[in-house]
Amino acid sequence: MKQHKTISVDLYGMTGTGPTKAEAKQDAERRLTAAMTGLYTPQIFRFPAGYIGVIAREPGSGWQYAILGPGDTTKRYGVSCSGIESADNAERALRQHIAQNLLFVTDENGLEVLTNETDRHNHKLYIAWQEYYKELRAQGYSDTDAHRLACEGRAMCPPAA
């Protein structure tokens, strides 16, 4: 069986790969062009309960978000993995994270921070799951058992649950 060789080329800090040196260099140039295209200006969002969210783009690794908690000025919470493909998706992920946090620190359900209808629908399912989980914990079930039963009882388990 013939093995295919992969060449790596580093060009100004961006690594490109390909079967030949020329193609690896072209890949690195394409990656550099993609990294330099578009905005890098961070966006800041204010949310209820004193939360502040920031989305920013990192060269070569995509978009990410960070959350500053109430009264926090230095510590970063909820930093996503780098590599979110767009500013819109980073903002959606940030808003989903904030909506879930608000369930635990306010009397609000977090829906007001969600602007996407699919996200609002999924958050309603998450709220229902959390309520059922809390009922099971109040009945004396362990964390593990309540989690399992809540997932089974709703025939779904939200990704963040």
PELIN-V901889 format. One record per pair of residues at least 12 apart in sequence whose ideal C-beta (glycine too) atoms are under 6 Angstrom apart, sorted by the first residue. I is the first residue (numbers start at 1). GAP is how many residues later the second one is. Records with the same first field share a line. If there is no record, write none. Layout:
I->GAP + GAP
This chain:
7->14 + 17
9->15 + 16 + 19
11->17
14->14 + 17 + 18
16->12 + 15
35->24 + 25
40->17
42->12 + 14
43->12
47->51 + 66
49->21 + 56 + 57
50->20
51->47
52->16
53->14 + 41
54->12
55->35 + 36 + 39
58->24
61->21 + 22
62->20 + 21 + 22
63->21 + 24 + 27
64->16 + 18
65->15 + 25 + 29
66->13
78->19
80->13
92->24
95->18 + 19
96->23
98->15
99->14 + 15 + 24
100->60
109->18
125->33
126->32
129->21 + 25 + 29 + 32
132->18 + 21
133->13 + 17
136->13
